[in-house]
Structure formats: C-alpha cells, structure tokens
Amino acid sequence: MTESTFTFDEEAADFCNSLDVGITIHDSETGIIHHANEYAEDIYGYSKEELNNSNIVEINPGSISQSEFIKRLRAAANGHSQQFEWRVRRPSGNIIWIEMRLSELTVDDHSYVIAAVRDISDHKMDLRYLRLMNRIVNHDFRNKVQIIQGSFNQMDTQTNDNIFNGIRRAIADLVDLTNWANAITSLKHGQKDKKINVRQLLINTVKEYKQKHPEINWEVDCENVFIMGDKSLQRAFDQLIDNAVRHNSHDDLEIIVSASENLADQQIDIKIIDTGDPIPDVEAQPLIHGYDPDPLEDAEQIGLWEVQTIIDTHQGMLTLEENNPELKILKVSLPLADPQ
C-alpha cells in the first residue's frame, strides 16, 4: 500500500485538526504515516513528512523497537486495540512522555491503524513525585521512627552509649529525610530556570570531592556547554558523584566526569564514570528498561530516584550505559541551551 492510495477528505481532516489530541494514521504493515493532524505534529515537534523520513521509532530514546511497534500496529489492525507509553525526543532535545492508543480504521475498504497520542509528561511527573513521597514517608520515616522507639524501649533495662548513639543517628537521618521531602516537593513549584554552565558546575563539584578524597583518581573532561535548569540540577550531579564516592572502595578507584555536545539530538551528554562496584540489579533495572519501580520494594536507596526525577523534570533522561565490575557509566542527557 502506498501513500497515494490513502485519501482523507477535507471535512475529515478539519475534524481531526479540531481535536485536542494527536491523531496519526499509519500503514499497518510498514508504519508509514499517511496523515497527522496539527496537534500530533505539535506534540512530536515534527511534520508528517519529517516523521516518515526519520522513522517515528528513531525519535524515541530506547523506549520501543521498530519491530515491536510494527507488531503492535498489526495487532491493532486485526482488531486488538493497543495502548502503551513511550518517550520521544523532540527537535529541541527535550524528552517527553506520550501515551499512544492504536485502533483499527477502514477507509475505502482499506485497513489502516489510527493512533491517538497525548503528551502525558505532567502526569508522569506527578506520579513520580507521589511515589517518591510515598517511599520517603512509608518506608524511610517509618524505619527511623521504629529505631528510635525500639531504643527507648530498651532504656528501661539498659543504658549505654550505643543506644544513645543509635538514637542520635536515627534522629539525624530523620532530619535528612525531612530535607529530602522538602527538596522533592520543591521540584514541582516555582523554581525558575536559568542558563547553567555545565563545565563550571561539574568542575566546582568535583573540586569539592577531590579536596575531601584526594586518594581517588579524578578526571574531568568537559566541553564549554550550557543547559537551562534550576538549582536542583546541582543536587542531581552531586548525588551521582557522591554515589560513586560513597559506595565504592577507594583503592585504585577512578572517577571520570565528562560533558559534551550531542548536536544530532540537540542535547548535552554528561557522564559519570567510575571503576568501582556495579549498581545492584534491583536499582539498575529501572534505569536500563525505563520503568518506574515499586517505591516500597525495589530499592533501599532513594538517591537515584531523586536524580531520575530531577532529570525528568528538566525533560532529560538518565540511563545506565555500562554496569559491570570493571566499569560503570551513568549518562545524563539534557536539552542543549544556546550559549549566547
């Protein structure tokens, strides 16, 4: 079936353009887009022709393969409607979440697939904030309070420095968790983006850690690149570097921090590389496969959760490129800002 066989009268096209949802009509065998309404072009940031030239799957950063997309199209054409979420990279370098629903469509006795597309980035972020807060309140707060409660119960029968030190540590952890909760809540409200010199930010961050840990072999390789963001990005990069320092033996440990332009995708790629231990599978899988883990079951630490949330807030992406006993590479991709 070729594009010339598809006809869509003016009234139908006007109707599609009036909808507050993206509409694309696909060839069920090849995935070629025969029609895209204006809303769909706005969501993707590409025209129908540009989407066909680049292949719609090519603008998603690892969310779904071409073969899987075609499989879903064919299932929809056979009457089995499909619904799924994926991430797409717009021409600006911004990465957004979209929801796609595929259904069978027949026009002039020809079978097609109609896709309804919505930008669900705000919904995904609201869900992530909620799950993070749920994790902090129901897991971490509860654990620390139970430690304090148990320690006080023991004070009737025994009094020693270990109990009091345990209480002090638990209280300090509770204060830290309160700060985390405030930080997560602040991600949603009122922080104004400004232009950030990534090279300077990373050099300053590494300098602080290098002074505290001179035994580690440090290397910084950053181009003079800029992003738009708020002060939470400082916390994200600090957390990534802190993880490399905190969770590895410092014997022969190397930590490399790099930043470079990715002009093809209009993004900046920032990498935190270390030669320490790999990230545990339970924490690594969400980064590899791009899903939201269960906040109460899937990990003991919330550091990477917070980093992922901050990066998502800035329409970027956190991925784990390597994770083995010899090398660990965490990559942050963020939209490129004009240096002027």
C-alpha positions as CSV (number, residue, x, y, z in Angstrom):
1,M,0.0,0.0,0.0
2,T,1.4,3.4,-0.9
3,E,0.7,6.8,0.4
4,S,-1.1,7.8,-2.8
5,T,-3.8,5.2,-2.2
6,F,-4.9,7.0,1.0
7,T,-7.5,9.7,0.7
8,F,-8.8,11.8,3.5
9,D,-11.4,14.4,2.6
10,E,-11.2,18.0,3.7
11,E,-14.1,17.6,6.2
12,A,-12.4,14.7,7.9
13,A,-9.1,16.4,8.0
14,D,-10.7,19.5,9.5
15,F,-12.4,17.4,12.1
16,C,-9.1,15.7,13.1
17,N,-7.4,19.2,13.4
18,S,-10.2,20.3,15.7
19,L,-9.4,17.6,18.3
20,D,-7.3,18.3,21.4
21,V,-5.5,15.0,20.9
22,G,-2.8,14.0,18.4
23,I,-4.0,11.8,15.6
24,T,-1.8,9.9,13.2
25,I,-3.0,7.3,10.6
26,H,-0.5,4.5,9.9
27,D,0.1,1.8,7.3
28,S,-0.4,-1.3,9.4
29,E,2.4,-3.2,7.6
30,T,5.1,-0.6,7.3
31,G,4.2,2.0,10.0
32,I,4.3,4.8,7.4
33,I,2.2,7.8,8.5
34,H,-0.5,8.7,5.9
35,H,-2.0,11.5,7.9
36,A,-1.1,13.6,11.0
37,N,-3.2,16.3,12.5
38,E,-1.7,19.6,13.7
39,Y,-1.9,18.5,17.3
40,A,0.2,15.4,16.6
41,E,2.8,17.5,14.8
42,D,2.9,19.9,17.8
43,I,3.4,17.0,20.2
44,Y,6.2,15.4,18.3
45,G,7.7,18.7,17.1
46,Y,8.0,17.2,13.6
47,S,5.8,17.4,10.5
48,K,4.3,14.2,9.0
49,E,7.0,14.2,6.3
50,E,9.8,14.6,8.8
51,L,8.4,11.8,11.0
52,N,8.3,9.5,7.9
53,N,11.8,10.5,6.8
54,S,13.3,9.8,10.3
55,N,11.0,6.9,11.2
56,I,8.9,7.6,14.2
57,V,10.6,5.0,16.3
58,E,14.0,6.6,15.8
59,I,13.0,9.6,17.9
60,N,12.3,7.5,20.9
61,P,15.4,7.0,23.1
62,G,15.3,3.3,23.6
63,S,11.6,3.0,24.6
64,I,10.4,0.7,21.9
65,S,11.9,-1.1,18.9
66,Q,10.7,-0.8,15.3
67,S,9.8,-4.5,15.2
68,E,7.7,-4.1,18.4
69,F,6.0,-1.0,17.1
70,I,5.0,-2.8,13.8
71,K,3.8,-5.8,15.9
72,R,1.5,-3.5,17.8
73,L,0.3,-1.9,14.6
74,R,-0.6,-5.3,13.1
75,A,-2.3,-6.4,16.3
76,A,-4.4,-3.2,16.2
77,A,-5.2,-3.7,12.5
78,N,-6.5,-7.2,13.4
79,G,-9.0,-5.7,16.0
80,H,-6.8,-5.9,19.1
81,S,-6.5,-2.3,20.3
82,Q,-3.2,-1.3,21.8
83,Q,-2.3,1.2,24.5
84,F,1.2,2.0,25.7
85,E,3.5,4.7,26.9
86,W,6.9,5.7,25.4
87,R,9.3,8.6,25.4
88,V,10.1,10.7,22.4
89,R,12.9,13.2,21.7
90,R,11.7,16.4,20.2
91,P,13.9,18.5,17.8
92,S,14.7,20.8,20.7
93,G,16.3,17.9,22.5
94,N,13.5,17.8,25.1
95,I,12.4,14.3,26.0
96,I,8.7,13.9,26.8
97,W,6.4,11.1,27.7
98,I,3.5,10.3,25.4
99,E,0.6,7.8,25.6
100,M,-0.4,6.1,22.3
101,R,-3.6,4.2,21.6
102,L,-3.9,2.2,18.4
103,S,-7.1,1.1,16.8
104,E,-8.3,-0.4,13.6
105,L,-9.5,2.1,10.9
106,T,-11.0,1.2,7.5
107,V,-11.1,3.8,4.7
108,D,-12.5,2.9,1.3
109,D,-12.2,-0.8,2.1
110,H,-8.5,-0.4,3.0
111,S,-7.3,-1.3,6.5
112,Y,-5.2,1.3,8.5
113,V,-4.4,1.9,12.1
114,I,-5.3,5.2,13.8
115,A,-3.2,6.4,16.7
116,A,-4.4,8.8,19.4
117,V,-1.4,10.5,21.0
118,R,-1.3,12.5,24.2
119,D,1.6,14.3,26.0
120,I,1.5,12.7,29.5
121,S,4.7,14.2,30.8
122,D,3.0,16.2,33.6
123,H,1.0,13.1,34.6
124,K,4.2,11.0,34.7
125,M,6.0,13.6,36.9
126,D,3.0,13.9,39.3
127,L,3.0,10.2,39.7
128,R,6.8,10.1,40.3
129,Y,6.5,12.8,42.9
130,L,3.8,10.9,44.6
131,R,5.7,7.7,44.6
132,L,8.8,9.3,45.9
133,M,7.0,10.9,48.7
134,N,5.2,7.6,49.4
135,R,8.6,5.9,49.6
136,I,10.1,8.5,52.0
137,V,7.1,8.6,54.3
138,N,6.0,5.0,54.4
139,H,9.4,3.4,54.3
140,D,12.3,5.6,55.4
141,F,10.4,7.7,58.0
142,R,8.8,4.6,59.5
143,N,12.1,2.7,59.7
144,K,13.8,5.6,61.5
145,V,10.9,6.1,64.0
146,Q,10.9,2.3,64.7
147,I,14.6,2.5,65.5
148,I,14.0,5.4,68.0
149,Q,11.0,3.6,69.5
150,G,13.0,0.4,70.0
151,S,15.9,2.2,71.5
152,F,13.7,4.0,74.1
153,N,12.1,0.6,75.0
154,Q,15.5,-0.7,75.8
155,M,16.4,2.2,78.1
156,D,14.3,0.8,80.9
157,T,16.6,-2.2,81.3
158,Q,19.9,-1.0,80.0
159,T,21.6,2.3,79.5
160,N,24.7,2.6,77.4
161,D,26.3,4.8,74.8
162,N,25.4,2.5,71.9
163,I,21.7,3.1,72.5
164,F,22.1,6.9,72.7
165,N,24.3,7.0,69.6
166,G,21.7,4.9,67.7
167,I,19.0,7.4,68.7
168,R,21.2,10.3,67.6
169,R,21.9,8.7,64.3
170,A,18.2,7.9,63.7
171,I,17.2,11.5,64.6
172,A,19.9,12.9,62.2
173,D,18.6,10.6,59.5
174,L,15.0,11.8,60.1
175,V,16.2,15.4,59.7
176,D,17.9,14.4,56.5
177,L,14.8,12.7,55.2
178,T,12.7,15.8,56.0
179,N,15.1,17.8,53.9
180,W,14.7,15.2,51.1
181,A,10.9,15.5,51.4
182,N,11.2,19.3,51.2
183,A,13.5,19.0,48.2
184,I,11.3,16.7,46.3
185,T,8.2,18.9,47.0
186,S,10.2,21.9,45.8
187,L,10.8,20.3,42.4
188,K,7.2,21.0,41.5
189,H,6.9,24.6,42.5
190,G,8.3,27.9,41.5
191,Q,12.0,27.3,40.6
192,K,12.8,29.5,37.7
193,D,15.2,28.0,35.0
194,K,18.3,29.9,34.2
195,K,21.3,29.2,31.9
196,I,23.8,26.9,33.6
197,N,27.4,26.5,32.5
198,V,27.8,22.7,32.8
199,R,31.5,22.7,32.7
200,Q,31.8,25.1,35.6
201,L,29.2,23.4,37.6
202,L,30.9,20.0,37.3
203,I,34.4,21.3,37.8
204,N,33.3,23.0,41.1
205,T,31.5,19.9,42.2
206,V,34.5,17.6,41.5
207,K,36.8,20.1,43.2
208,E,34.9,19.8,46.5
209,Y,35.0,16.0,46.4
210,K,38.7,15.9,45.3
211,Q,39.7,18.0,48.4
212,K,37.9,15.6,50.6
213,H,39.0,12.4,48.8
214,P,42.5,13.0,47.3
215,E,43.2,9.3,47.3
216,I,40.7,8.8,44.4
217,N,42.0,9.3,40.8
218,W,39.8,12.1,39.4
219,E,39.5,13.3,35.8
220,V,37.2,16.0,34.4
221,D,36.7,16.3,30.6
222,C,34.0,18.8,29.9
223,E,33.3,21.0,26.9
224,N,32.0,24.5,27.5
225,V,28.3,23.7,27.2
226,F,25.1,25.2,28.6
227,I,21.7,23.9,29.7
228,M,18.6,25.6,31.1
229,G,17.7,24.4,34.6
230,D,17.3,25.3,38.2
231,K,19.4,24.7,41.3
232,S,18.1,21.1,41.7
233,L,20.4,20.0,38.9
234,Q,23.4,20.8,41.2
235,R,21.8,18.3,43.7
236,A,21.4,15.7,40.9
237,F,25.1,15.8,39.8
238,D,26.2,16.0,43.4
239,Q,24.2,12.9,44.2
240,L,25.7,10.9,41.2
241,I,29.3,11.8,42.2
242,D,28.5,11.1,45.8
243,N,27.2,7.7,44.9
244,A,30.5,6.9,43.1
245,V,32.5,8.0,46.2
246,R,30.3,6.6,48.9
247,H,29.5,3.1,47.5
248,N,33.0,2.1,46.3
249,S,36.3,1.2,47.8
250,H,38.8,4.0,47.2
251,D,41.7,1.6,46.4
252,D,42.6,2.3,42.8
253,L,39.2,4.0,42.3
254,E,38.9,6.2,39.2
255,I,36.1,8.7,38.7
256,I,35.7,10.5,35.4
257,V,33.2,13.3,34.8
258,S,32.6,14.4,31.3
259,A,30.2,16.6,29.3
260,S,29.9,17.0,25.6
261,E,27.5,18.3,22.9
262,N,25.3,15.9,21.0
263,L,24.3,18.2,18.2
264,A,22.4,15.5,16.3
265,D,19.9,15.2,19.1
266,Q,20.3,18.9,20.3
267,Q,21.4,17.5,23.7
268,I,24.2,17.6,26.2
269,D,25.5,14.2,27.3
270,I,27.0,14.2,30.8
271,K,28.7,11.0,32.0
272,I,29.8,9.9,35.5
273,I,32.2,7.0,35.0
274,D,33.8,5.0,37.8
275,T,35.8,1.8,38.1
276,G,34.0,0.7,41.3
277,D,31.3,-1.9,42.1
278,P,28.3,-2.2,39.8
279,I,24.9,-0.8,40.8
280,P,22.7,-3.6,42.3
281,D,20.3,-5.1,39.7
282,V,17.2,-4.0,41.7
283,E,18.3,-0.4,41.3
284,A,19.8,-0.7,37.9
285,Q,16.8,-2.3,36.1
286,P,14.6,0.8,36.1
287,L,17.4,2.8,34.5
288,I,18.0,0.1,31.9
289,H,14.4,-0.5,31.0
290,G,12.9,2.9,31.7
291,Y,10.0,1.9,34.1
292,D,9.1,3.3,37.5
293,P,10.0,0.8,40.2
294,D,7.8,0.0,43.2
295,P,8.8,2.6,45.8
296,L,8.5,0.2,48.7
297,E,10.0,-3.0,47.3
298,D,12.6,-2.3,44.7
299,A,15.5,-0.5,46.4
300,E,16.9,0.6,49.7
301,Q,18.2,3.9,48.5
302,I,16.3,6.9,47.0
303,G,19.3,8.7,45.6
304,L,18.9,7.6,42.1
305,W,15.2,8.0,42.4
306,E,15.7,11.7,43.2
307,V,18.2,12.1,40.4
308,Q,15.9,10.5,37.8
309,T,13.1,12.7,39.0
310,I,15.2,15.9,38.7
311,I,16.4,14.9,35.2
312,D,12.9,14.0,34.1
313,T,11.6,17.4,35.4
314,H,14.1,19.0,33.0
315,Q,12.9,16.9,30.1
316,G,16.1,14.9,30.0
317,M,16.9,11.2,30.6
318,L,19.1,9.2,33.0
319,T,20.5,6.0,31.6
320,L,22.9,3.3,32.7
321,E,25.3,2.6,29.8
322,E,27.7,0.2,31.5
323,N,27.3,-1.7,34.8
324,N,30.0,-4.3,35.4
325,P,32.8,-4.9,37.9
326,E,35.3,-3.1,35.7
327,L,33.3,-0.1,34.6
328,K,30.1,1.8,35.5
329,I,28.8,4.6,33.3
330,L,25.8,6.7,34.1
331,K,24.7,9.1,31.4
332,V,22.5,12.2,31.8
333,S,21.1,13.7,28.6
334,L,19.6,17.2,28.8
335,P,18.4,19.7,26.1
336,L,21.1,21.9,24.8
337,A,20.9,25.6,25.6
338,D,22.1,28.5,23.4
339,P,25.4,29.7,24.9
340,Q,24.7,33.3,24.0
